[in-house]
Amino acid sequence: MGPEPTTATTSGTPLAPIPVTPAQPTHNVGDDCSDGRIIAQWALTADGQWVCLPKEQATSTEPVTPPPTGEPGAR
């Protein structure tokens, strides 16, 4: 048999366990994680893993034409 386990003491009083605060996340859901010309945001998977998800990108290099202004249906 091995030695009996011991408890550390100070002045005869057992030391209380030190509470551990969970680490704060390095990201927040929705924070920007874009790289270069790819626009992306941080998200959490179902199992709690961080992933950087690209947002839907425009497929054309042409500038986007804004919708017409004025009365609905007017051109």
MDTraj code that builds the backbone (N, CA, C; nanometers):
import mdtraj as md
import numpy as np

residues = "MET GLY PRO GLU PRO THR THR ALA THR THR SER GLY THR PRO LEU ALA PRO ILE PRO VAL THR PRO ALA GLN PRO THR HIS ASN VAL GLY ASP ASP CYS SER ASP GLY ARG ILE ILE ALA GLN TRP ALA LEU THR ALA ASP GLY GLN TRP VAL CYS LEU PRO LYS GLU GLN ALA THR SER THR GLU PRO VAL THR PRO PRO PRO THR GLY GLU PRO GLY ALA ARG".split()
xyz = np.array([
    [0.0829, -0.1182, 0.0000],
    [0.0000, 0.0000, 0.0000],
    [0.0871, 0.1242, 0.0000],
    [0.0365, 0.2305, -0.0628],
    [0.1101, 0.3557, -0.0692],
    [0.0815, 0.4410, 0.0513],
    [0.1436, 0.5574, 0.0569],
    [0.1204, 0.6477, 0.1709],
    [-0.0215, 0.7025, 0.1696],
    [-0.0696, 0.7379, 0.2848],
    [-0.2031, 0.7955, 0.2994],
    [-0.2040, 0.9370, 0.2404],
    [-0.3131, 0.9788, 0.1716],
    [-0.3189, 1.1154, 0.1190],
    [-0.3180, 1.2170, 0.2327],
    [-0.2599, 1.3314, 0.2079],
    [-0.2541, 1.4355, 0.3098],
    [-0.3218, 1.5618, 0.2585],
    [-0.3598, 1.6500, 0.3495],
    [-0.4206, 1.7784, 0.3160],
    [-0.3253, 1.8875, 0.3598],
    [-0.2998, 1.9842, 0.2736],
    [-0.2138, 2.0959, 0.3112],
    [-0.2856, 2.1814, 0.4140],
    [-0.2123, 2.2256, 0.5123],
    [-0.2729, 2.3087, 0.6166],
    [-0.1871, 2.4306, 0.6436],
    [-0.2493, 2.5346, 0.6952],
    [-0.1800, 2.6540, 0.7407],
    [-0.2293, 2.6799, 0.8820],
    [-0.1389, 2.6830, 0.9748],
    [-0.1734, 2.7029, 1.1164],
    [-0.2769, 2.6014, 1.1620],
    [-0.2716, 2.4803, 1.1074],
    [-0.3625, 2.3757, 1.1491],
    [-0.4991, 2.3822, 1.0827],
    [-0.5240, 2.4810, 0.9950],
    [-0.6526, 2.4948, 0.9286],
    [-0.6387, 2.4500, 0.7827],
    [-0.7267, 2.3591, 0.7375],
    [-0.7171, 2.3172, 0.5972],
    [-0.7411, 2.4359, 0.5031],
    [-0.6700, 2.4362, 0.3904],
    [-0.6884, 2.5424, 0.2916],
    [-0.8173, 2.5205, 0.2144],
    [-0.8907, 2.6279, 0.1902],
    [-1.0150, 2.6195, 0.1132],
    [-0.9814, 2.6113, -0.0357],
    [-1.0640, 2.5408, -0.1111],
    [-1.0385, 2.5343, -0.2547],
    [-1.0518, 2.6733, -0.3172],
    [-0.9722, 2.6985, -0.4175],
    [-0.9755, 2.8267, -0.4872],
    [-1.0742, 2.8149, -0.6029],
    [-1.1767, 2.9020, -0.6057],
    [-1.2722, 2.8939, -0.7164],
    [-1.2040, 2.9310, -0.8485],
    [-1.2393, 2.8592, -0.9515],
    [-1.1822, 2.8836, -1.0844],
    [-1.2885, 2.9508, -1.1696],
    [-1.2556, 3.0665, -1.2224],
    [-1.3470, 3.1386, -1.3099],
    [-1.3246, 3.0891, -1.4519],
    [-1.4317, 3.0479, -1.5219],
    [-1.4124, 3.0024, -1.6588],
    [-1.3526, 3.1131, -1.7451],
    [-1.2712, 3.0725, -1.8407],
    [-1.2089, 3.1688, -1.9309],
    [-1.3155, 3.2420, -2.0119],
    [-1.2924, 3.3685, -2.0336],
    [-1.3840, 3.4470, -2.1164],
    [-1.3598, 3.4116, -2.2627],
    [-1.4652, 3.4076, -2.3439],
    [-1.4450, 3.3742, -2.4843],
    [-1.3606, 3.4810, -2.5529],
    [-1.2826, 3.4375, -2.6497],
    [-1.2000, 3.5316, -2.7248],
    [-1.2821, 3.6008, -2.8324],
    [-1.4007, 3.5489, -2.8593],
    [-1.4879, 3.6054, -2.9620],
    [-1.6278, 3.6214, -2.9051],
    [-1.7074, 3.6984, -2.9744],
    [-1.8506, 3.7071, -2.9482],
    [-1.9221, 3.6691, -3.0764],
    [-2.0343, 3.6010, -3.0633],
    [-2.1122, 3.5628, -3.1806],
    [-2.1468, 3.6897, -3.2581],
    [-2.1190, 3.6873, -3.3881],
    [-2.1486, 3.8009, -3.4739],
    [-2.0329, 3.8976, -3.4908],
    [-1.9258, 3.8817, -3.4099],
    [-1.8090, 3.9684, -3.4272],
    [-1.7470, 3.9448, -3.5645],
    [-1.6811, 4.0458, -3.6149],
    [-1.6188, 4.0393, -3.7464],
    [-1.4934, 3.9512, -3.7433],
    [-1.4818, 3.8605, -3.8400],
    [-1.3598, 3.7811, -3.8576],
    [-1.3207, 3.7818, -4.0059],
    [-1.3560, 3.8913, -4.0745],
    [-1.3285, 3.9047, -4.2168],
    [-1.1785, 3.8979, -4.2433],
    [-1.1451, 3.8532, -4.3637],
    [-1.0063, 3.8438, -4.4048],
    [-0.9987, 3.8804, -4.5522],
    [-0.9244, 3.9838, -4.5833],
    [-0.9139, 4.0249, -4.7225],
    [-1.0489, 4.0733, -4.7730],
    [-1.0935, 4.0155, -4.8844],
    [-1.2210, 4.0570, -4.9432],
    [-1.3366, 3.9671, -4.9003],
    [-1.3119, 3.8734, -4.8079],
    [-1.4174, 3.7834, -4.7612],
    [-1.4735, 3.8379, -4.6308],
    [-1.6014, 3.8687, -4.6324],
    [-1.6683, 3.9203, -4.5132],
    [-1.7220, 3.8012, -4.4349],
    [-1.6881, 3.7944, -4.3061],
    [-1.7277, 3.6792, -4.2252],
    [-1.7533, 3.7223, -4.0811],
    [-1.8262, 3.6362, -4.0089],
    [-1.8585, 3.6617, -3.8687],
    [-1.8372, 3.5349, -3.7869],
    [-1.8025, 3.5541, -3.6587],
    [-1.7854, 3.4417, -3.5675],
    [-1.9205, 3.3813, -3.5309],
    [-1.9237, 3.2484, -3.5203],
    [-2.0436, 3.1756, -3.4793],
    [-2.0009, 3.0568, -3.3947],
    [-2.0949, 3.0014, -3.3204],
    [-2.0696, 2.8809, -3.2398],
    [-2.1410, 2.7630, -3.3030],
    [-2.0719, 2.6487, -3.3088],
    [-2.1351, 2.5266, -3.3574],
    [-2.2177, 2.4662, -3.2447],
    [-2.2956, 2.3641, -3.2759],
    [-2.3802, 2.2987, -3.1753],
    [-2.2973, 2.2402, -3.0612],
    [-2.1712, 2.2010, -3.0898],
    [-2.0872, 2.1422, -2.9843],
    [-1.9966, 2.2453, -2.9164],
    [-2.0231, 2.3764, -2.9408],
    [-1.9506, 2.4805, -2.8691],
    [-1.8186, 2.5229, -2.9301],
    [-1.7902, 2.4861, -3.0535],
    [-1.6664, 2.5250, -3.1203],
    [-1.6864, 2.6563, -3.1948],
    [-1.5859, 2.7432, -3.1945],
    [-1.5916, 2.8690, -3.2684],
    [-1.5599, 2.8449, -3.4144],
    [-1.6375, 2.9053, -3.5040],
    [-1.6115, 2.8986, -3.6474],
    [-1.6296, 3.0377, -3.7066],
    [-1.5514, 3.0670, -3.8082],
    [-1.5617, 3.1941, -3.8792],
    [-1.6394, 3.1657, -4.0071],
    [-1.7653, 3.2107, -4.0114],
    [-1.8525, 3.1805, -4.1248],
    [-1.8583, 3.2978, -4.2214],
    [-1.8267, 3.2716, -4.3494],
    [-1.8380, 3.3792, -4.4473],
    [-1.9837, 3.4151, -4.4694],
    [-2.0083, 3.5433, -4.4861],
    [-2.1421, 3.5897, -4.5199],
    [-2.1584, 3.5751, -4.6702],
    [-2.2826, 3.5796, -4.7169],
    [-2.3079, 3.5692, -4.8599],
    [-2.2351, 3.6841, -4.9297],
    [-2.1581, 3.6484, -5.0306],
    [-2.0773, 3.7458, -5.1019],
    [-2.1425, 3.7812, -5.2359],
    [-2.1243, 3.9024, -5.2801],
    [-2.1697, 3.9408, -5.4143],
    [-2.0807, 3.8676, -5.5145],
    [-2.1399, 3.8125, -5.6190],
    [-2.0623, 3.7355, -5.7163],
    [-2.0129, 3.8214, -5.8314],
    [-2.0578, 3.9443, -5.8394],
    [-2.0188, 4.0318, -5.9485],
    [-1.9219, 4.1374, -5.8979],
    [-1.8338, 4.1820, -5.9872],
    [-1.7450, 4.2910, -5.9501],
    [-1.8073, 4.4252, -5.9866],
    [-1.9252, 4.4206, -6.0506],
    [-1.9967, 4.5427, -6.0861],
    [-2.0567, 4.6032, -5.9594],
    [-2.0609, 4.7361, -5.9500],
    [-2.1244, 4.7969, -5.8326],
    [-2.2733, 4.7642, -5.8289],
    [-2.3238, 4.7483, -5.7099],
    [-2.4649, 4.7165, -5.6927],
    [-2.5467, 4.8424, -5.7187],
    [-2.6498, 4.8303, -5.8022],
    [-2.7370, 4.9429, -5.8320],
    [-2.8402, 4.9546, -5.7215],
    [-2.8499, 5.0720, -5.6596],
    [-2.9491, 5.0864, -5.5528],
    [-3.0899, 5.0788, -5.6100],
    [-3.1871, 5.0400, -5.5278],
    [-3.3247, 5.0330, -5.5764],
    [-3.3749, 5.1729, -5.6113],
    [-3.4721, 5.1831, -5.7036],
    [-3.5246, 5.3149, -5.7396],
    [-3.5931, 5.3800, -5.6200],
    [-3.5893, 5.5116, -5.6161],
    [-3.6542, 5.5851, -5.5074],
    [-3.7832, 5.6446, -5.5572],
    [-3.8683, 5.6866, -5.4709],
    [-3.9942, 5.7491, -5.5102],
    [-4.1102, 5.6598, -5.4796],
    [-4.2144, 5.6753, -5.5548],
    [-4.3373, 5.5992, -5.5340],
    [-4.3131, 5.4500, -5.5599],
    [-4.3757, 5.3616, -5.4801],
    [-4.3618, 5.2180, -5.5076],
    [-4.4137, 5.1880, -5.6472],
    [-4.3413, 5.1115, -5.7212],
    [-4.3799, 5.0740, -5.8559],
    [-4.3393, 5.1748, -5.9617],
    [-4.2934, 5.2941, -5.9223],
    [-4.2524, 5.3957, -6.0203],
    [-4.1157, 5.3606, -6.0753],
    [-4.0916, 5.3950, -6.1992],
    [-3.9620, 5.3689, -6.2612],
    [-3.9025, 5.4948, -6.3135],
])
top = md.Topology()
chain = top.add_chain()
for i, resn in enumerate(residues, 1):
    res = top.add_residue(resn, chain, resSeq=i)
    for name in ("N", "CA", "C"):
        top.add_atom(name, md.element.get_by_symbol(name[0]), res)
traj = md.Trajectory(xyz[None], top)
